[in-house]
Amino acid sequence: MTEKIKIDEIIVVEGRDDTSAIKRSVDCETIETHGYGIRTETWEMIEKAYETRGIIVFTDPDQAGDRIRRRLMERFPKAREAFMEKGDATRDGDIGIENASDEGIQKSLLKAAGRPAQSEGTFTMRDMDMWKLNGCPGASERRRALGRELGIGFAGCKTFLRRLNGFGISRKEIETLLEDLDRNNYF
């Protein structure tokens, strides 16, 4: 069994199976949205957690999880976000955080907890083009690989750019990772 880690922020998840999976390896508190139809009492709990301890949004890497994440991030724009790749959260065709390994869950949450929630927003579409993350063959694969390494998940170009600007990621970190991926013929 993996040694438990401690996360101070409250983790917002979709359901009780996610909570159970996370609590196997993480000492933390969670709030469950119970899907997209978030009740008033749940919104109030999330608001209180956001204002006092901070929250980490950690939803399933599927369409429903993305919709819930967008809804939460619109209301709590300075929340941290944890991401997991579909392949790391899939078992027998079922996609969800509850299917992830303890190590994968810890890695995703540690990346989210250790990174500032906001940066100056210094990256532009010009950077995305220069790094071959937009508008060229293989751009999607490059975003997927970089997102995995940074712990910010895979997304379309505009959303990926927003995440780069919102997670306090440095230009040096991005360029070093892309050089490593290119050097190792990842693409």
DAKA-V213977 format. One line per field, one symbol per residue. ss: DSSP state (a for helix, b for strand, c for the rest). phi: phi as a letter, one per 20 degrees, with the letter a starting at -180 (. if undefined). burial: b if it has 24 or more other C-alpha atoms within 12 Angstrom, else e. A space follows every 10 residues. Layout:
ss->???
phi->???
burial->???
This chain:
ss->ccccbbcccb bbbccaaaaa aaaccbbccb bbccccccca aaaaaaaaaa aaccbbbccc ccaaaaaaaa aaaaaccccb bccccaaaab bccbbcaaac caaaaaaaaa aaaccccccc ccccaaaaaa ccccccccaa aaaaaaaaaa ccccccaaaa aaaaaacccc aaaaaaaaaa aaacccc
phi->.fffddcffe eecebfffgg ffffcceadc cdflnfeffg ffgfffgffg fddnccecdf ecgfffffgg ffffecfefe cdccfgfecc blnedrgfee fgfffggfff fffedgfccf meecfffgff eldbmbgnff fffffffffe mdmebfgfff fffgfedmee gfffffffff fffelfe
burial->eeeeeebebb bbbbbebbbb bbbbbbebbb bbbbbeebee eeeebbbebb eeebbbbbbb bbeebbebbe ebbeebbbbb bbbbbbbbbe eeeebbbbbb bbbbbbbbbb bbbbbbbeee eebeeeebee bbbbeeeebb bbbbbbbbbb bbbbbebeeb bbbbbbbbbe eeebeebbee eeeeeee
